[in-house]
Each structure stands twice: as C-alpha cells, then as structure tokens.
Amino acid sequence: MRKKWAISDMILLALEKTIDGYVRFEDFTYHHYRYHYGIPELKKASLAQAIKRLREQGFIDLDKFNNSLVLKLTDKGREEALLRKILKDETWDGKWRIVIFDIPEKHRRVRNTLRSKLKTWGFSPWQKSVWASKKNTTNLLRQFVKQIGIEKWVLVIESTNTGYTT
C-alpha cells in the first residue's frame, strides 16, 4: 500500500513542479527521473493504477494534446500536492502552529470536520479545542477556516515561543 502512495506522491509532486501542471504521459512514463530524482524504474501497471486512483479522487485529468496523452493537475490536485509536500517535509522551522477553537454545539459536524482536518495535517490535540503542530500548514489552515466560514470561532497562531526562558 505504501508503494502505491509513493507513486501517487511522485505523480502529484512532479505535476506540481511543472510550470502549467501538464506532463505528456509518454514522457513521464519513460523519463520520470527528470521529474523526481531517486525513484527506481516504474512498472507500467503500477503507474496506471496510481493514475487511475488520482483521477478517481479528482486530483488529475487526462487530456489529449497533439495526439499525445497529457496528465493535467487539477486545482484539487495542486492543493493535495502542496499538502503532501508539507507533510513529507521532516525539517522543523522552529515555529509552532496552534489552533484554538470554540465552535458551538449546534455546529458539531463542522467542529468534527475541523478536528479531522487537523489530524490529517499532522496536528496533535493538547486539549479538545487546542491543537498544535510543527508542520508549516498555517496558510492552508487559514484558507480552510475561511472557506467553511468558521473564522469567528477559530484562532490560528504561529509562534516561535517554546515556553522556556533563558
């Protein structure tokens, strides 16, 4: 299962690195190392399965262009590629991302959706409504909060304070 995700990650990140989000399928199949260094040769069946999965999830589209099959990154795919890049990055920039929220009980589903996103994005709960992470997801999180309209109940803080004094 992990190998399948590695191929999916490679496809999304390669498309995200291109200028316009397009790659000719044949070029990617035979010269994938140009897009992602250190990946062993791909089996066509594994690549086809990964592409099928990414299409089903709405992350990529297949288009025809000049009699060639072209992989195209969707907006949803661009967001996913950015998220995977952030979550894959193990280096810490010294900043904590802290989320504090107080979402009313009548909006329980929204609150549970926020908690689910926080888990997905590498946050850990300090309390039921206080979560923290070392991952650089501040912009992504603020966009999500604004998109679902809960900015009056959610505070996103980015801090270099470790709590220790010298």
N, C-alpha and C positions, 0 to 999 in steps of 0.2 A: 504494500500500500504506500509506503513512504517513497519508493522509487517513482510511482505514478505522480505523486505530488511534486517530486523534484523535476520531472519533465514538464509538468504544468507550470511550475515556477519559472523554469528556464524559458518557456514559450512566452509567458506574460512579460517577464523582465526584458527579454530580447525585443519584443514588440514595443515596450515602453521606451527603450533606448533609441529606437529609430526616430527619425525626425517627424514623420507623419503617421506613425503607427501602422505601417504596411510592410510586409515582407513577402516576397514571392515564395510560394510553398516549396518549389524545387530547390531554390537557393537555400532555404532554411534546412531542408532535408539533407542535402549533400554537403553543405558548408556551415552547419550550425555552430562550429567552433569560432566562427567570425563574430558571433553574437554573444557567446557565453564561454569564456575560456575555462578549460579544465574538465569539460564534460566528455565522457567517452562516446564512441560512435553510437548513434541512436538506431534502434531497431524500428523499422517502419511500422510494425504492428503497435509498438508502444507509443510511438508518436501519433499514430492515427487515433488510438484510444484516448490519449491526452487531449488531442484537438477536439474529438467528439465531446468529451466531458466539458471542456471550456466553452464550446458552442452551446451545449445544453444549459450551462449556467449563465449564459449571456455575456461572457467575457470577451469572446472574439466572434467575428463573422468571417465567412469565406466568400470572396468575390472573384469574378473573372475579370482580368485586365490584360489586353493584348494577347489573348489565347493562353494566358497563364492563370493558375490558381493563386490567389493572393490572400494571405491571412491579414485581417484588419482588427485592431484593438478597438473595442467599444469604450464608451465613457465609463461604464461599469467595470470593464476590464482594466482601464487605466487606474481607477481607484483601488481595485484589488491588487494590481501590480505594486502600487505605492505602498499599500498596507503590508504586503508580503516582504517588500524590501525593508520596511521599518522593523517588522517583527523578526526578520532574519539577522539584522544588524545586532551584534553582541556588544559593541562598544557603547559605554555609557558616557554621555556628555556632561555629567555632573549635575544634571537638573532632574528634580522630581516633578512629575505631573500628578497633581492632586485634584480629585473631583469630589465636590461636596454637593449633595442634593437633598432636597426636601420636597418630593413630589406627592401631592395629596392622594389619599387613599382611593378617591374616585377615578384616579388615573393610574391605577395599579398596573395595567398592561403596559403602559408607556414606561413606568418605572422598571418593570421586569425586562423590557426590551433594552433599556439603558444598561442595566446590570449585565445582560447577556453580551452586549457590545463591549463593555469594559473587560469582561473575561476574555473575549476573543482578541482584544487589543493588548493583552498582557498586563492588565491591571489586577491588583490584589486588594481584597477588602481589608480595611483597618477597622471599620465598623460597618453596619448595614448600609449607611448612606455616605461613607467616606472611603474612597478608593485611591490607590496610588500606584504609580508605575515609573520605571526608569526609561521606558521607550518613548521616543520622540513622536507622540501622537497628538500633540496639542492642537494643531491646525485641523487635523482630521476630526478630532473630537468636537471642536467648536463648530465646525461645519455641520456635523451630525446633530448637535444640540439645536442649532438654529433651524436646520431642515425639518425637524419634527416639532419645532415650536415650544421647547421647554426651557428656553433661556432664562425665564423669570424664576425657575426653581433649581437651576444648576449653576454652580460656580466652578470654573476650571482655572486652576492655579498652576503656574510653572515657577519653581523655586530652586535656588541653589543652596538654600539653608539646610544643613544636615542636622541641625539641632544641637550641635556641640559648639562650645565656645573655647577659644584658645587663650 
